[in-house]
Amino acid sequence: LEVLGSDGFRLAIAERVAKKSQPPPLEIMPDLIARALAQRDIDRAIRLLESKKDRGIFNANDMFLLTYLYCLNGSLEKAEGLAATNANSIKKDWFIDWLWGKLENDFGFHPPTNHE
């Protein structure tokens, strides 16, 4: 949890708030995602990230994480579609080269060809 910027106290508060409101408030989404990842609940992490995307608060890190989780979950078409949809906003750098290479080697992912 600490690596993802959360802790047990924050998580307890986030879960209490989430039980009272659907969808969960945006402020607690990072903690809920961290919890799902810490528990290796990939499906829940995907649902939470998709919820962020649907609510218009999806950033580049969310996109990379969701792409990875789609691959991990066997949803390669979704991963490739998400990456292709966001290709114009992806700046080519060492991280992108590494991530696309890892996803390609580990899962057969085909990275978008039109990123900078």
C-alpha positions as CSV (number, residue, x, y, z in Angstrom):
1,L,0.0,0.0,0.0
2,E,2.8,2.4,0.8
3,V,4.3,2.1,-2.6
4,L,1.0,3.3,-4.1
5,G,0.7,6.2,-1.7
6,S,-1.8,4.7,0.7
7,D,-1.8,3.0,4.1
8,G,-4.2,1.1,6.3
9,F,-5.7,4.2,7.9
10,R,-6.4,5.9,4.6
11,L,-7.8,2.6,3.3
12,A,-10.2,2.2,6.2
13,I,-11.6,5.7,5.7
14,A,-11.9,5.1,1.9
15,E,-13.7,1.9,2.3
16,R,-16.1,3.4,4.8
17,V,-16.9,6.3,2.5
18,A,-17.2,4.0,-0.5
19,K,-19.8,1.9,1.2
20,K,-22.0,5.0,1.6
21,S,-21.7,6.3,-2.0
22,Q,-21.8,4.8,-5.4
23,P,-19.8,5.6,-7.4
24,P,-17.1,6.2,-4.9
25,P,-15.9,9.8,-4.6
26,L,-12.9,10.6,-6.8
27,E,-10.7,11.5,-3.8
28,I,-10.7,7.9,-2.6
29,M,-10.3,6.1,-5.9
30,P,-6.5,5.9,-5.6
31,D,-6.8,4.2,-2.2
32,L,-9.4,1.7,-3.5
33,I,-7.3,0.9,-6.5
34,A,-4.2,0.4,-4.2
35,R,-6.2,-2.0,-2.1
36,A,-7.4,-4.0,-5.0
37,L,-3.9,-4.3,-6.3
38,A,-2.5,-5.2,-2.9
39,Q,-5.1,-7.9,-2.7
40,R,-4.3,-9.0,-6.3
41,D,-8.0,-8.4,-7.1
42,I,-7.3,-7.5,-10.8
43,D,-10.9,-7.5,-11.8
44,R,-11.8,-4.9,-9.1
45,A,-8.8,-2.8,-10.0
46,I,-9.9,-2.8,-13.6
47,R,-13.4,-1.8,-12.7
48,L,-12.2,1.0,-10.6
49,L,-9.8,2.3,-13.3
50,E,-12.6,2.0,-15.9
51,S,-14.8,4.0,-13.6
52,K,-12.2,6.7,-13.4
53,K,-11.9,6.7,-17.2
54,D,-15.7,6.9,-17.6
55,R,-15.8,9.8,-15.2
56,G,-13.2,11.8,-17.1
57,I,-10.4,11.7,-14.6
58,F,-8.2,9.3,-16.3
59,N,-4.5,10.2,-16.5
60,A,-1.5,8.7,-18.3
61,N,-0.5,6.6,-15.4
62,D,-4.0,5.2,-15.1
63,M,-3.9,4.4,-18.8
64,F,-0.6,2.5,-18.5
65,L,-1.8,0.6,-15.4
66,L,-5.1,-0.3,-17.0
67,T,-3.3,-1.4,-20.2
68,Y,-1.0,-3.7,-18.1
69,L,-3.9,-5.1,-16.1
70,Y,-5.9,-5.8,-19.2
71,C,-2.9,-7.8,-20.5
72,L,-2.5,-9.6,-17.2
73,N,-6.2,-10.5,-17.2
74,G,-6.0,-11.8,-20.8
75,S,-7.9,-8.9,-22.3
76,L,-5.3,-8.2,-25.0
77,E,-7.8,-6.6,-27.4
78,K,-8.9,-4.1,-24.7
79,A,-5.3,-3.4,-23.9
80,E,-4.4,-2.7,-27.5
81,G,-7.5,-0.7,-28.0
82,L,-6.9,1.5,-25.0
83,A,-3.3,2.1,-26.1
84,A,-4.3,2.9,-29.7
85,T,-7.0,5.3,-28.5
86,N,-4.5,7.2,-26.4
87,A,-1.5,6.9,-28.8
88,N,-1.4,10.5,-29.7
89,S,-1.0,11.5,-26.1
90,I,1.8,9.0,-25.4
91,K,5.2,10.6,-25.5
92,K,7.9,8.1,-26.7
93,D,10.6,7.7,-24.0
94,W,12.5,5.0,-22.3
95,F,9.5,4.1,-20.1
96,I,7.2,3.6,-23.1
97,D,9.9,1.6,-24.9
98,W,10.3,-0.6,-21.8
99,L,6.6,-1.0,-21.2
100,W,5.6,-1.8,-24.7
101,G,8.5,-4.2,-25.0
102,K,7.6,-6.0,-21.7
103,L,3.9,-6.2,-22.7
104,E,4.8,-7.5,-26.1
105,N,7.2,-10.1,-24.8
106,D,5.1,-11.3,-21.9
107,F,1.6,-11.1,-23.4
108,G,1.9,-10.7,-27.2
109,F,0.7,-7.1,-27.0
110,H,1.0,-5.0,-30.2
111,P,1.8,-1.4,-29.3
112,P,0.3,1.4,-31.2
113,T,2.5,2.5,-34.1
114,N,1.6,6.2,-34.2
115,H,2.9,7.4,-30.8
116,E,5.5,10.1,-30.8
